[in-house]
């Protein structure tokens, strides 16, 4: 939590602060939507189902978003060795811990839009 200590702006690097890290995790257009969908449709969602739920998101964009979220530790990707390939996504513990942050952002938006 912020302790109201004045910040020395000559030494402040927002990329090294906690909020900079948090924003780097949810900075894409679709990341918060993916977090919400994985939260509200547990335990897992297949790629095509997720794409249908998100509307007109291009396959490449969703794939890149999920890959970054996996690298960031927000989602768990489970691939089953079958034909056709079956891939499912679920929230990791880290991803689940972001849900209150996403909720707060949504509530703020509802209040001020």
C-alpha positions as CSV (number, residue, x, y, z in Angstrom):
1,X,0.0,0.0,0.0
2,X,1.1,3.6,-0.6
3,X,2.3,5.2,2.6
4,X,2.0,8.8,1.4
5,X,5.8,9.2,1.5
6,X,6.9,11.9,-1.0
7,X,8.5,10.4,-4.1
8,X,11.9,11.6,-5.3
9,X,11.0,12.1,-8.9
10,X,14.6,12.3,-9.9
11,X,15.1,8.7,-8.7
12,X,11.7,7.3,-9.5
13,X,11.5,4.6,-12.1
14,X,7.9,3.5,-12.7
15,X,9.0,0.3,-14.5
16,X,10.6,-0.9,-11.2
17,X,7.6,0.0,-9.0
18,X,4.9,-2.5,-8.1
19,X,2.3,-0.8,-10.2
20,X,4.6,-0.8,-13.2
21,X,5.0,-4.6,-12.9
22,X,1.2,-5.0,-12.5
23,X,0.5,-2.9,-15.5
24,X,3.0,-4.9,-17.6
25,X,0.9,-8.0,-16.8
26,X,-2.5,-6.5,-17.9
27,X,-1.4,-4.0,-20.5
28,X,-2.8,-5.7,-23.6
29,X,-6.3,-5.0,-24.9
30,X,-7.5,-8.5,-24.2
31,X,-5.7,-9.7,-21.1
32,X,-8.3,-8.6,-18.6
33,X,-11.1,-10.1,-20.7
34,X,-9.2,-13.5,-20.8
35,X,-8.7,-13.3,-17.0
36,X,-12.4,-12.7,-16.4
37,X,-13.5,-15.5,-18.8
38,X,-11.2,-18.0,-17.3
39,X,-12.4,-17.0,-13.8
40,X,-16.1,-17.1,-14.6
41,X,-16.0,-20.3,-16.7
42,X,-13.7,-22.6,-14.6
43,X,-12.0,-25.0,-14.4
44,X,-10.8,-24.8,-18.0
45,X,-11.6,-23.3,-21.4
46,X,-10.5,-24.6,-24.8
47,X,-9.0,-22.2,-27.2
48,X,-11.9,-22.1,-29.7
49,X,-14.5,-21.7,-27.0
50,X,-12.5,-18.8,-25.6
51,X,-12.2,-17.2,-29.1
52,X,-16.0,-17.5,-29.6
53,X,-16.7,-15.9,-26.2
54,X,-14.4,-13.0,-27.0
55,X,-16.1,-12.1,-30.3
56,X,-14.1,-11.0,-33.3
57,X,-10.6,-11.4,-31.8
58,X,-8.2,-12.7,-34.5
59,X,-6.7,-16.2,-33.9
60,X,-3.2,-14.8,-34.0
61,X,-4.0,-12.1,-31.4
62,X,-5.6,-14.5,-28.9
63,X,-2.7,-16.9,-29.4
64,X,-0.2,-14.2,-28.7
65,X,-2.1,-12.9,-25.7
66,X,-2.4,-16.4,-24.1
67,X,1.3,-17.1,-24.8
68,X,2.3,-13.9,-23.0
69,X,-0.1,-14.7,-20.1
70,X,1.5,-18.2,-19.9
71,X,5.0,-16.7,-19.8
72,X,3.9,-14.2,-17.1
73,X,2.6,-17.1,-15.1
74,X,-1.1,-16.0,-15.2
75,X,-2.5,-19.0,-17.1
76,X,-1.8,-22.7,-17.3
77,X,-1.8,-24.2,-20.7
78,X,-2.6,-27.9,-20.9
79,X,-2.0,-29.7,-24.2
80,X,-3.4,-33.2,-24.8
81,X,-1.5,-35.4,-27.4
82,X,-4.4,-36.3,-29.7
83,X,-5.7,-35.5,-33.2
84,X,-7.0,-32.9,-33.5
85,X,-4.9,-31.2,-30.8
86,X,-6.8,-30.3,-27.7
87,X,-5.5,-27.4,-25.7
88,X,-7.1,-26.0,-22.5
89,X,-6.4,-22.9,-20.5
90,X,-7.0,-22.2,-16.8
91,X,-6.0,-19.5,-14.3
92,X,-2.9,-20.1,-12.3
93,X,-2.7,-19.1,-8.6
94,X,-1.0,-15.9,-9.8
95,X,-3.7,-15.2,-12.4
96,X,-6.4,-15.8,-9.8
97,X,-4.8,-13.3,-7.5
98,X,-5.3,-10.6,-10.1
99,X,-9.1,-11.0,-10.1
100,X,-9.6,-8.5,-7.2
101,X,-7.5,-5.9,-9.2
102,X,-9.5,-6.4,-12.3
103,X,-12.7,-6.2,-10.3
104,X,-11.6,-2.9,-8.8
105,X,-10.7,-1.5,-12.2
106,X,-14.2,-2.5,-13.5
107,X,-16.0,-1.0,-10.5
108,X,-14.1,2.2,-11.0
109,X,-15.1,2.3,-14.7
110,X,-18.7,1.6,-13.9
111,X,-18.7,4.5,-11.4
112,X,-17.0,7.1,-13.7
113,X,-18.0,6.2,-17.2
